[in-house]
């Protein structure tokens, strides 16, 4: 029985989101669950560590969060779910940490997330999906 379903969404990977839609809708219908959609945006230090930082002034965090919430809302609208059973969150930082923490906070029964096919880089370094599967206290459905 799934009363709280967490669905992490990568707002930059629309194709991955398309893959999870039927699974989320099926789970939600089975138990009249509340669906918690989460978008995690990287913080400025992430960009700076890859030398992708901004030249002079870091972007306003609030503006990035507002833009991410708008993008998340557009994506969530593609799901056939009752609005009164949808919660949306935008957080800034490492995705795997926020996914696991929010799953605990909302007492998630299942996490449904999309993942790329494994490659040598994710085999050696790990991926967000792998960490979530390894450390989540609830069931995890990884959709490929």
N, C-alpha and C positions, 0 to 999 in steps of 0.2 A: 504494500500500500504506500503510495507516494503522495503525501500531502504538500510537501515543499520540494520543488524541483529547481535546481540552480542550473542556469544555462549561460556559461561564459561565451561572449560574442567578440570576435576580433572584427572590429568595424572596418578594418582595412582589407579583409578577406571575405568578400561577399559570396564567393563560390563555396567556401566552407560553410557559411551560414545556410545556404540553400540545402546542404546535405542534412542538416539537423532538423529542419522544419517538420518533416513528417514524423520523426521520432518524438519530438517534443509534443506535437499535437496529439499523438496517440497516447503518450503517458498522461498528458493533462486530462484527456477525456475519460480515461479509465477511472480516475480517482477524484475528479473535480479538484485538482491540485492548484495551488498557487505557484505561478512560474516567476522565478526571480532571475531577471536578465542582468548580466554584469558585463560592462565594458571596462577594460583596464587600459589606461593610456600611460605610456612611459613618461617618467619625469625627466626634467632637464639633464640630470646627471647621466642618464642613460645615453642621451644624444651626445653629450660632451665626451663620454668615455669612448665613443666611436668616431670622434672628431666630426660629428654632425651638428655640433652646437651652433647656436646663432652667434653672429659676429660680435654684436655689441651688447644687446640687452636680451635676457632670456624671455621667451614668450610668457604672457600673463597666464598663470595657471587656471584662473577662473574662466578666462576666454576659451582655453582648450577644453575645459570640462563642459562648458555650455555647448560648444561645437560637438563634442563627443556625445553628449546626451541627445542632441538633435539627430545625429547620425544613428544612434542606438534606437531612438524612437521610430525613425523611418524603417529600420530593419525589423523591429518588433511588429510594426504594422503589417508586415508580410505574413505573419503567423495568424491562423484562424483561432484566436483565443478570446474569451470574454475579457474586456478591459478591467473589470473589477477583480480579476484574479491575476493581474500582472503587476509586478514590482520591477523598477528599473534602478540600477546603480551605476555610477561612473566613479572609478577610483583611479588614483595615480600611483604608479610604482611597479613592482615586479608582479606579473600576472599570477604566477603559481602561488605566491604568498597570499594575495588577495582572494583568490578562488578558494583556497583552503580555509582562510579565516572566515569569509562570508558563509561558506558551507556550515561551519560550526555555529556561527552567530544565528543563522536562520533555522538551524536544526534540519538541514537538507536530508531528504531521504535518498535522493539520487542526484548526481551531477551528469548532465548530458553535454558533451563537448565534441567539437569537430577537431580532427587532427590531420595533418599532412601524412602522406606515406613516409615511413621511416627512411632516412638516408644515412650515409656514413657519418655525417656531422652530428645528427641527433643520436646515433648509436653511441658515439664516443662522448658527447657532451651532455646528452639528455635533452628532453624537451619539456615544455609546460605540461603537456598531457601525461607524459611518463611520470613526472613528479606528482601530479594530482592523483593518478592511479595508485602510485606507491604509498601516498601519505593520507589520502582521504579516509575519513571515518565512516563514510557511507558508500553505497554502490556508485560506480562510475560507468557510464556508457560512452565509449569512444566511437564516434562515427567517422568512417572513412569513405 
